[in-house]
Amino acid sequence: MALSILVEEIVKNNEKNLLSKKSSWIRIKVKEIAKLLNGYPFDSKCFVNSNEVGFPLIRIRDIHNINTEARYNGEYNPEFVVRHGDILIGMDGDFELDIWKGNPALLNQRVCKVIIDEKKYNKKFFFYVMPGYLEAIHRRTSSVTVKHLSSFTILDTPLPLPSLPEQSLIVAEIEKQFTRFDASVKSLKAVKQKLEIYRKAVLKKAFEKKEGWEEKRISDVFHINPSKSEIKDLDENIEVSFIPMAYVSEKGKIVSMDKRKLKDVKKGFTYFKNKDVLLAKITPCFENGKKAFAEDLMNGIGFGTTEFYVLREMGEVIPEWVYYNLSREDFRSGAKRSMGGAVGQQRVSKDFIENFNLSFPKSKEEQTIIVQEIESKFSVIDKIEQVVNESLEKTEKLRKSILKSAFEGKLVKEIKNEN
């Protein structure tokens, strides 16, 4: 039985020791070997964006990121300081877990620190076993928007309990096996980084202003957030496409659409139509690259989250031109600097979008040729990246198979048999 399925059954039926089918281990709840410290809702008035002042702040997105940009310049309780080696769990979203590898930082709300009693349980053993449980809990957690994890759920999770020496032996063998993968993973990630650098270089070269090109603000050649008044006379019962943020990929594609009646979405949602460009305005969706070119919409009309900016051509510049410009490094860095609002709910300024300068050939035919060249080069990059990603997925499957063997009690048996 796969570990994730096994854990799911444990979470569903917490009274039966399913792990005993695989080994002689008993199990123990997290609350018997650890305490949780939930993060503190630090006052957003004291947040700063300078690396020269303030204390680093760990938000959910920063669990794996030791170079967090968020900083806090107010008073704080030392209890909420996270130090190198502390185990963190994100309480929203994907329920991610990691060991903090950065300098001391503050524990923000919706991130919790797991304090292990190492006389009862090996910290590294917890680190390797717990993600399988969090994955199972995540699958069983329903949500309308973002999934939320409760401290009580974590504390009530049953874990396998081999002896401390056996835990140490398992951890050592896991890390020995994982070391074999590290070099290949490092090489594959290096290839991905080079592909990303090349992708940026393609865009930079394509959009460098050339002799005879025009330069205008986006708002001079694109409508920003077109009015719904243009569809006021349509039959309210016609079906239109509905696209929440989750349906827009970080690769800049619409991956799915729902069907809704116009009357159900015309209020409270963002309107767009075929050939419009959608851009996520809110953090972290903007930083993650969520944007899309709207096409194949039902009856040519779509609605979606209010966290989209919609850009529609006026006839001078093709929409694909602005779509690829939104991926440029100078646009993304400038848009990020323009963000305002509370931490975790910051949005790209509309004023920045409107006033960003576009350089473009006067001829739409020339614009089309350049866009086609970009897409041709990106197609090659995408194919190489797909091969790299498939290799990384295979490596990850091998890692999981090692963990599965470890937590079924097989890994130690294999070691003992070898000796």
Beta strands, then each sheet from edge to edge (+ up, - down):
strand 1: 26-29
strand 2: 34-38
strand 3: 47-48
strand 4: 55-58
strand 5: 71-72
strand 6: 81-82
strand 7: 87-90
strand 8: 97-99
strand 9: 105-107
strand 10: 111-116
strand 11: 158-161
strand 12: 214-217
strand 13: 222-224
strand 14: 239-243
strand 15: 258-261
strand 16: 270-273
strand 17: 277-280
strand 18: 291-293
strand 19: 301-304
strand 20: 308-313
strand 21: 357-360
sheet 1: 1+ 11-
sheet 2: 2+ 10- 7+ 8-
sheet 3: 3+ 5- 4+ 9+ 6-
sheet 4: 12+ 21-
sheet 5: 13+ 20- 17+ 18-
sheet 6: 15+ 14- 19- 16+
end
